[in-house]
Amino acid sequence: MRAARFHEYGDTSTLIVEEAPEPQPGPGEVRIRVSAASVNPVDWKVRSGAVHAVLPVDMPAIPGRDAAGVVDALGEGVQGVSIGDRVFGLGGLTGATAEVAVLSAWAATPGTWSEEQAAAAGLASVTALNGLKALGPLEGRTLLIEGAAGGVGSAAVEIAVAEGATVIGTASERNHAFLSSIGAVPTTYGAGLKERLAELAPGGIDLVLDTAASGSLADLITIAGDPARVSTVADYMNAERLGVHMANAENNPALLERAAELGRQGRYTPYVERSFSLAEIAEAHAHSERGRVRGKIVVTL
């Protein structure tokens, strides 16, 4: 199979497209013919070696954790899915950006989503869902999402709106129209946020989800009034010290199915800012590293 791989830690020049052995699904896993794979910040952090101390990988490694495609092999004990089914989901820390990939958690791709949208949904949706779950019931609450235009942030906006929350999202001004289109009240981040929120939400902010790790966590606690009302999916360094909820992505099929059901209802549509071909994998990683991505970027195969 053709795959993107890196044989050593380093910059985007380490990424090459070459032939690689096809993986086989183990017990409880499925293998898919990949139509598109997501590019996440963790992918280039792993590739660069920046997180080697906590997330080491064996070389050569195929970047990517989540993908979408058609099932072509079933591992032992797998039920409820058949060869030929369209699915999206998550595998290991690496392995997704290839013609064939193994998933350990998956859900049926909604007919309302393209393959690129399905590829963009896996990691973003489970991260958003876990971050929101930590905050408790959302119906009737006013929720602030820091970094609302990114992959996880935009997923969290749509999911929270679907669950009955009033959502205010921070983003740069160029993303305000986008946030409005998905149901959030936009505002800018940074200095003066508390004052801007006082105008937008006179009744106060009930809950906060941080997806940005921009150093604002202490300020977000002040805005919420209690660290128990704040969840972060990004700022692990400060979360424990400040006493806020920490939420991680997990390979949980129930969360993927929840995202898929919202997709089928037209209440969650993953936003893809840009698609790259497999041959453009280095450019895709460079684009992600530059930051300020609206929604997600994906690699098509």
N, C-alpha and C positions, 0 to 999 in steps of 0.2 A: 504494500500500500504506500501511497505518497503521504508524507507527514512533514510538518514543521518540527525541527528539532534543534537543540543546542547541546554541544558536547562539553562546554565549560561555562562557568558563570562569566557574565560580562555584559556589554552593551548590545544594542540591536544587531550589530554585525555578527554576533554569534549565532543568529537564527538562520538556518538553511532549510530548504525543502529537498527531501531525499527519500529514497525507499527505506521502509522500516518494516519489521515483522508485524503481522497482524495479531492483535491481542485476542485472547479467548475468554469468554465469560466464565466466571467461577460460580459457585452455588449462590443463588439469589440475585444474580446479575443478568443483564441483557447486553447484547452487542448491537450496535446500530451502524448503518451506512450513513455517515454524517453528511448532512446537507449544509449546515452552518454551525459554527462554534463561536462562543462569546469571548471577548477579550476584557479581562477584569484587572484592576490595579494589582491584585495579588499575583497575577501571572507574570508581569514584568518585574515585580519585586522578587519573586522566586528566581526568575531568569538571571537577574542582575547579581544575585547572591546577597542582597540586602537583608533577607530574612533567613539566611542559611543556618544560623544558630538555632532557630526554632522550627524551621520548615526545610530541612535538607531533602534533596532529591538525588536519585541515582542517575548517572549519565550513561548514554545520552538521554535527554528528557524531551518529551513532547509537551509544549505549553498548553494550558487550558484545562478548566475544570468542568464546564458545562457546555452542552451541545444539544442539537435537535437532529432528527433523521428518521430512518425507517428501520425497524427491528429486523435483523437478519440471522440472529442466533440467540438461543435461550440457555441460561445456565441451569444447573440442577435445581429442582424445586420451584422454579418460577411458574407462577400461575397468573391468570387474569390478563395476559397479553399474548399476542400471536405474532409470528413472523409476518412482516408486511405492515404492521401497525405503525402509524406516525406517533412518535413520542418525543418528549424533551426531558432533560433532567441533568443529573450530576454524577460524575465519576469520582476518581481520586483527585489529588492535588494537581496532577498532570495527566496528559493523555488525550485531550479532547480535540486538538487541532490537527486532525488526521482524517483520512478517508474512512477509517473504521475506528470506533471507540467503544469502550465498555462503560455502562452506567450501572450504579448500585442503587439509585433512586430515580424514579421516573413517573410521568403521568402522560395520559393521552393528550396529544396536541389539539387544542380547540380548532374547529374548522374556521373560526374567525381570525386566526393568526396565520401569517406567512411563516415560512421556515426560519427566516431571519428573526422575526419577532419571537418565535418559540425559543430560538437559541439564546436570545437576550433575557429570557424570563427566569431561567433556572436559579442561578446564584442570587440574582437581585431580589426575586420574590421571596425565597426562603429567608434571606437576611432581613428583608423588610417585615415579613410576618413575625419573625421571632422578636425583632425590636419592638413591634407594636404590642405583641402578646405580653411582654414584660410590664406594660403600662396598665393592663386590665381593660375593662369594657370601654369602648370608644363612643358609643351612641350618646349624643347630646353633649359631648365634651368638646372643648376648644383645644386643638393640638397644634403646636408649633413644630415644624420640621426644619432643622438646620441642614442646608445643602440639598434642597428639595428638587433641584433640576437634574441631579445625577442619576445613575442607574438605580441605585437602591432608593434614593430619595423620591424619585418620580413614581416608582412602584409603590412606595409607602403612601404617597399622596392619594393615588387612586384606590388603594385598598382601604385606607382610613375613611375616605369619603363614602365608599361602598358600605362601610360599617357604621355610618351615621355621624361621623365627626365633622366639625367645622375645622378646616385645615388652613393654617397660615404657613407659607413656605418662604424661606430665605433663598435668594439667588441673586446673581448679577442682573442688572437691568435688562440686558439682552435676552434673558430667559423669562422675563415677567409675563409676556404674552403666552408663552408655552405653559407656564404654571396655571394661568387663568384658564387655558383650554382644557386642562385636566382636573379642574375643580378646586384649585387652591387660591387663596388670597395672597398675592405676592408682595414681598417687601425685600429691601436690601439687607445684607448682613453687616456686621461690624458696628462701629461706634454709633450710638444713638438708637440701637435696636429697641431697648426698653421703652423709650419714649414713643417710637413709631408703633409699637405694639399696644401701648396705652390708647392710641387713637383707633387702631384697627379692632381691638378687642377690649372694650371698656369694662367688660365683666371679668377680665383677667385670662391668663393662660392656664389651663388645667394640667396639661401634659406636654412633654417635650421629647422628641426623638432627634438625636444627633447622628447624622450620617456623614459628617464632614471632617471631624477631627481637626478643626481649625484653631484649636486653643481656646475655644469659647465656652468650655464645659462649665466652668465656675460661674460665668455670667448666666448661662442657661438655668442653672440651679436657682440663682437669685430670681430670675423671671418666673420660674415655676413655684418657688417658695418652699420647696422640699426636694432633696435629692431622690426621694422615693418616687417622685413624679417625673423623673428624667431617665431616659434609656439611651445608651449609645451602642452603635454597631461598629464604631470606628476608633474611638479614643480609649483604648484599653489601658494605656499608660497612666491616665489620670482617673479612670473610672473607679477603681478600687479605692484609691486615696480619697476621693470625694464622696464615695458611698452611693453612686448611681448604679442603675441596672446595667449589666453588660450582656449583650446578646450576640451570639455567633451564628454563622450559617451552619446548617446541618443537612445531611443527606436524608431528608425526611419525606417520604412519598406523600404523606397526608398534607404537608404544606404545599407541595407541588400540585396536588389535586385541588386544593383550595384556590390556588392561583389560576389553574385551568378552568375551574368552575366560574370564577369571576370573568375570565376571558370569554367563556361561552355566553355569559350574560351581557357581554359588551361593556363591562364595568372595569376591566383592566386590559389595556392594550400596550404591551411593551413598546417603548419608543426607541427606534434605531436611528441614531444620528448619521451613521455612515457604515457602509459595507466595503470590505476589502476582499480581494481574491487571496487564495493560499499563497500565491507567489509574492503577494504584498505583505506578508506577515511582519516583516521588520518595520514597515511603514505603519502598520496597525499598532504595533507596540509603541512606536515613537509617538503616535497620535495620542494614545492613552497616557503616556508618561507626561505629555505636555499639560494634561489636566483640562479642566473646564469642559469636559465632555457632557453634552446634553443627552440624557438617557444612556444608551449603550452603543458600542461599536461591535461589529461581528465580522467574522471571516467566513466566506462562503466557499464550499467545496463542490 
